[in-house]
Amino acid sequence: MENMSLEILLFLIAAGFLAAFVDSVVGGGGLVSIPALLFTGLPPSLALGTNKLASTMGALTSTLSFLKSGKINKKLVLMLFPLAVVGSAVGVYVVQLISSAVLKPLILVLLVGVTIYTVMSKRWGSESTFTVMTRKLAIFIGLAAMIIGFYDGFLGAGTGSFLIFSFLLLGFDFVEAAGNAKVLNFGSNLAALIAFIYFDSVHFGYGVPMGIAMVIGAAIGSNLAIRKGAAYVKALFVSVTVIFIGKGLWDYLTSM
């Protein structure tokens, strides 16, 4: 393993902290961490795998924070966790076979729809209305967990937004939706990380320091969300999703 300069170390620590602070609540940390890893000179596949190592550490921290606060529906997420794990593992395998670019236009359309719906629904997610899990809701959220898990392993950008949106549709408020989503995001990250390690696509020298910074950023970010409440999470959710859309449009247009 090559020597890592102090400048690169400090750069990755700063990027990891910022990425995890946002990602701990609504996802989107990859907008910061993946470009940072690419900036160090890592090839794309190694940058993605290294990011999964760091983001898994951050996601675990966020999960524990939300769990401690009581903002997670344990029975529900325990049922969904294996579905997200299996979906993510399949996604990492499939991305080795076909280009993730085929999904990007569809993802942009879905993100635009998610954002518009969230902004137009003024009171949506301000308080929890979830009461009982019907068969129809169970089928919906089970499919959502597996499909979004697959997407996380296959492409990943916007996973947090889609997971939160799914839980909002069940009637959870923004803080509870973020907590439930983070558990599944941890599961899909962990499955993807194991797959990336199998394909020898993780740089531990970069990933571990960045991951430690993400642990700190995730702890601060998730605790701030729990204290600030649903309005804060909603504002952050919309802001990050709009940034995702802008970056996705830019990448799509410049690649044409």
C-alpha positions in Angstrom: 0.0 0.0 0.0 1.4 3.4 -1.0 2.1 6.0 1.6 -0.7 8.5 2.3 0.3 12.1 2.6 -1.0 14.3 5.5 -2.8 16.5 3.0 -4.8 13.6 1.6 -5.6 12.3 5.0 -6.9 15.6 6.2 -8.9 16.1 3.0 -10.6 12.7 3.3 -11.3 13.3 7.0 -13.0 16.6 6.2 -14.9 15.2 3.2 -16.0 12.1 5.3 -17.3 14.2 8.1 -19.3 16.5 5.8 -20.7 13.6 3.8 -21.8 11.7 6.9 -23.4 14.7 8.5 -25.9 15.0 5.7 -26.1 11.3 4.9 -26.9 10.3 8.5 -30.3 12.0 8.0 -31.4 12.0 4.4 -28.7 10.3 2.4 -26.7 12.0 -0.3 -23.3 11.7 1.3 -21.9 10.1 -1.8 -22.2 13.5 -3.5 -19.2 14.6 -1.3 -17.3 11.4 -0.5 -17.2 9.7 -4.0 -15.7 12.8 -5.8 -13.3 13.2 -2.9 -12.1 9.7 -3.3 -11.8 10.1 -7.1 -9.8 13.3 -6.5 -7.1 11.2 -4.7 -6.6 9.3 -8.0 -8.5 6.1 -7.2 -10.2 4.4 -10.2 -14.0 4.6 -10.1 -14.6 1.0 -9.0 -12.1 1.3 -6.2 -13.6 4.7 -5.2 -17.1 3.2 -5.0 -15.9 0.2 -2.9 -13.9 2.4 -0.6 -16.9 4.7 -0.2 -19.0 1.8 0.9 -16.5 0.9 3.6 -16.6 4.4 5.0 -20.4 4.9 4.5 -21.2 1.6 6.2 -19.3 2.8 9.3 -21.3 6.1 9.2 -24.6 4.3 8.6 -24.1 2.0 11.6 -23.5 5.1 13.8 -26.7 6.8 12.6 -28.7 3.6 13.0 -27.5 3.3 16.7 -28.4 7.0 17.3 -31.9 6.7 15.9 -32.3 3.3 17.7 -31.3 4.9 21.0 -33.8 7.7 20.6 -36.7 5.3 19.9 -37.3 6.7 16.4 -37.1 3.3 14.7 -40.0 0.8 14.2 -37.9 -2.2 15.2 -40.5 -4.9 14.2 -40.9 -3.4 10.7 -37.2 -2.8 9.9 -36.3 -6.3 11.1 -38.7 -7.7 8.6 -37.3 -5.5 5.8 -33.6 -5.7 6.6 -32.9 -9.0 4.9 -34.8 -7.8 1.8 -32.6 -4.7 1.5 -29.4 -6.9 2.0 -30.3 -9.4 -0.7 -31.4 -6.6 -3.1 -28.1 -4.8 -2.6 -25.9 -7.9 -3.1 -27.8 -8.7 -6.4 -27.3 -5.0 -7.4 -23.5 -5.1 -7.0 -23.4 -8.4 -9.0 -25.5 -7.0 -11.8 -23.5 -3.7 -12.0 -20.4 -5.9 -12.9 -22.4 -7.1 -16.0 -24.1 -3.9 -17.3 -23.5 -0.2 -17.1 -25.3 1.7 -14.4 -25.8 4.6 -17.0 -29.0 2.9 -18.3 -30.8 3.7 -15.0 -29.7 7.4 -14.7 -32.5 9.0 -16.8 -35.2 7.1 -15.0 -33.7 8.0 -11.6 -33.8 11.7 -12.4 -37.5 11.5 -13.3 -38.3 9.7 -10.1 -36.3 12.1 -8.0 -38.1 15.1 -9.6 -41.4 13.4 -8.7 -40.4 12.7 -5.1 -39.3 16.3 -4.6 -42.5 17.9 -6.2 -44.7 15.6 -4.1 -42.9 16.4 -0.9 -42.9 20.2 -1.5 -46.6 20.3 -2.5 -47.7 18.3 0.5 -47.3 21.0 3.1 -48.1 19.0 6.2 -46.9 15.6 5.0 -44.4 14.0 7.3 -44.9 16.6 10.1 -46.5 14.0 12.4 -46.8 10.2 12.3 -50.1 8.7 11.2 -48.9 5.2 10.9 -51.1 2.8 12.9 -51.2 -0.8 11.6 -49.4 -2.7 8.8 -52.0 -4.0 6.4 -51.2 -6.7 3.8 -51.2 -4.2 1.0 -48.8 -1.9 2.9 -46.6 -4.9 3.8 -46.3 -5.9 0.1 -45.5 -2.3 -0.9 -42.8 -1.7 1.6 -41.3 -5.2 1.1 -41.0 -4.6 -2.6 -39.6 -1.1 -2.0 -37.0 -2.4 0.4 -35.7 -5.0 -2.1 -35.9 -2.7 -5.2 -34.2 0.2 -3.4 -31.6 -2.1 -1.9 -30.9 -3.4 -5.4 -30.6 0.2 -6.6 -28.2 1.0 -3.8 -25.9 -1.8 -4.8 -26.3 -1.1 -8.5 -26.0 2.7 -8.6 -26.7 4.2 -5.1 -27.2 7.9 -5.6 -30.5 9.0 -4.0 -31.0 5.8 -2.0 -31.7 7.7 1.2 -34.3 9.9 -0.5 -36.2 6.9 -2.0 -36.2 5.0 1.3 -37.4 8.0 3.3 -40.1 8.6 0.7 -41.3 5.0 1.0 -41.7 5.3 4.8 -43.4 8.6 4.5 -46.0 6.9 2.2 -46.7 4.5 5.1 -47.5 7.5 7.4 -44.3 7.9 9.4 -43.1 11.5 10.1 -39.8 12.7 8.7 -37.7 11.8 11.7 -39.1 8.3 12.0 -38.9 7.8 8.2 -35.2 8.8 8.4 -34.5 6.4 11.2 -36.2 3.5 9.5 -34.5 4.3 6.2 -31.1 4.5 7.9 -31.4 0.9 9.2 -32.1 -0.4 5.7 -29.4 1.8 4.2 -26.9 0.2 6.7 -28.0 -3.2 5.5 -27.7 -2.4 1.8 -24.3 -0.7 2.4 -23.0 -3.7 4.4 -24.1 -6.2 1.7 -22.5 -4.0 -1.0 -19.3 -3.6 1.0 -18.9 -7.4 1.3 -19.4 -7.8 -2.4 -16.9 -5.0 -3.2 -14.4 -6.7 -0.8 -14.9 -9.9 -2.8 -14.2 -8.1 -6.0 -11.1 -6.6 -4.3 -12.4 -3.1 -4.8 -11.8 -1.5 -1.4 -8.8 0.7 -0.4 -8.7 0.2 3.3 -5.9 2.8 3.8 -8.3 5.5 2.6 -11.5 4.0 3.7 -10.8 3.5 7.4 -9.7 7.1 8.2 -12.6 8.4 6.1 -14.9 6.0 7.9 -13.8 7.2 11.4 -14.6 10.8 10.3 -18.0 9.5 9.1 -18.7 8.0 12.4 -18.2 11.4 14.1 -20.2 13.2 11.4 -23.0 10.7 11.5 -23.3 10.9 15.3 -23.6 14.7 15.2 -25.9 14.8 12.2 -28.4 12.1 13.4 -28.6 13.6 16.9 -29.2 17.1 15.5 -32.0 15.7 13.4 -33.6 14.0 16.4 -33.4 17.2 18.4 -34.6 19.5 15.6 -37.5 17.4 14.5 -39.5 16.7 11.3 -39.3 20.3 9.9 -35.5 20.3 9.9 -35.3 16.8 8.2 -37.9 17.8 5.6 -35.9 20.9 4.6 -32.7 18.9 4.4 -34.4 16.2 2.5 -35.7 18.6 -0.2 -32.4 20.5 -0.4 -30.3 17.3 -0.9 -32.7 15.8 -3.4 -32.7 19.0 -5.5 -28.9 19.0 -5.5 -29.0 15.3 -6.6 -31.3 16.3 -9.5 -29.1 19.2 -10.5 -25.9 17.1 -10.5 -27.7 14.2 -12.3 -28.9 16.6 -15.0 -25.5 18.1 -15.4 -23.8 14.7 -15.7 -26.4 13.5 -18.1 -26.3 16.5 -20.4 -22.5 16.7 -20.4 -22.2 13.0 -21.3 -24.5 13.4 -24.4 
